[in-house]
Amino acid sequence: MRREFAMPDVGEGLTEAEVLTWHVATGDTVTVNQIIVEIETAKAAVELPCPFAGTVGELLAEPGQTVAVGAPIIVIETAEAGAPAAPSVAPGGAGADEEAGAKIGETGKDGRIATLVGYGPRPGSVQRRPRRSATSGDHRSGAVNGTPRGAASPTVDHAHDVATSPGAGVPLAKPPVRKLAKDLGVDLWEVSGSGPGGVITRDDVEAHIAAPTASGPVAAAPSVGGVRREPIRGVRKATAAAMVSSAFTAPHVTEFLAVDVTETMALRDRLRAYREYAEVKLTPLAFVAKAVCLAARRTPEVNASWDDAAAEIVYYDRVQLGIAAATPRGLIVPKVRDADTLTLRELAVALGELTATARSGRTPLADLMGGTFTITNVGVFGVDTGTPILNPGEAAILAVGAIKPTPWVVDGQLAVRTVCHLALSFDHRLVDGEQGSRFLADVGALLTDPGLALTW
């Protein structure tokens, strides 16, 4: 029996994901829960297990293709109609109340379709590209073979290809044709399909390239040398949307402070001699994180958020500390949970684990959500300072510059000290200038004289 596995919603609110790597090929035998594909959402890379046992009949999406949640991505030929599928799942994942869940492919109480690793999109939540009306006469009309486009794609028992799947939400073409179109720079939405059911073939793509445009010849653009284009998707797409939203929603104010961290660096050297810190990578960032948590107690406004809908300022008891991390897929901000409750050593360990996980691309989605304050360490790139943009929903973000020897006046005498530049951006709707200045001064004071922590 032919069964289709649709792209699941692996994170609340996600509407699409990009196929990164297939771990199976057509003809392979697969078992229930076997990892078959790695996808990238707007937040992280996720491996998907197979909900069916059988033989891979067809891969409906190629690496690099973005697929809407709910669209089929693979066909599995099962032994019989009653082939076992994965056990029931609930929104809470494994261990959730069995009665609260729905079986694979069934509709849950909230109207979403259960999948192996979560639930499909909420009704009406998936945003699709506008289609032409049925009167346009091409393959992009609102229905294919009498089935409304966008309707849920049922399990079918025929051997048709991806073109017959009306829930796909993509132009009707097989992966090799999609790759050809991508290589030639052809938008498949502009190509009329001549195959069965409006399927776009290789000949259709080549004919589209050869056909003259209705507007006649176009003047050639002047040569600008080599050009490379990359699609905006995944983490980069999510980061861009978040930064634009933040920059044009929260009124940013940025303040700067140069700090003599000579004593903090000397303390780090002394701590390294203790057995407790022998196996710990004690970085300057750990001291900054500890100073931020201590200073936030005295200025709770920086650990808060602005709730427009409720017309309230939300103050948080705990610091969910985000650390901006550069990864091959783009910028992500994993969180150190309840950072204000951790000791310096525990912070150092948490930061090391967080950084290693982020660079490997295996940060769980849960660790990317729910932050209350962020630190971005631009100093690792040799940069002195910057003007960081707030993470949406947070009141402040601290940029930490390079730590290096600098001429400094000490007791009226010129000396060489270890200096670091800090830059604090904050949302002026809920953090006044006095509050932001006091917080930044407190962080600077703790890094200048770590002994102050004993008096607070």
Secondary structure by P-SEA (a helix, b strand, c coil): cbbbbcccccccccccccccccccccccccccccccbbbbcccbbbbbbbccccccccccccccccccccccccccccccccccccccccccccccccccccccccccccccccccccccccccccccccccccccccccccccccccccccccccccccccccccccccccccaaaaaaaaaacccccccccccccccccaaaaaaaaacccccccccccccccbbbbbcccaaaaaaaaaaaaaaaccbbbbbbbbbbaaaaaaaaaaaaaccccccccccaaaaaaaaaaaaaaacccccccccccccbbbbbcccbbbbbbbccccbbbbbbcccccccaaaaaaaaaaaaaaaaaccccccccccccbbbbcccccccccccccccccccbbbbbccbbbbbbbcccbbbbbbbbbbbbbbccccccaaaaaaaaaaaaaaaacccccccc
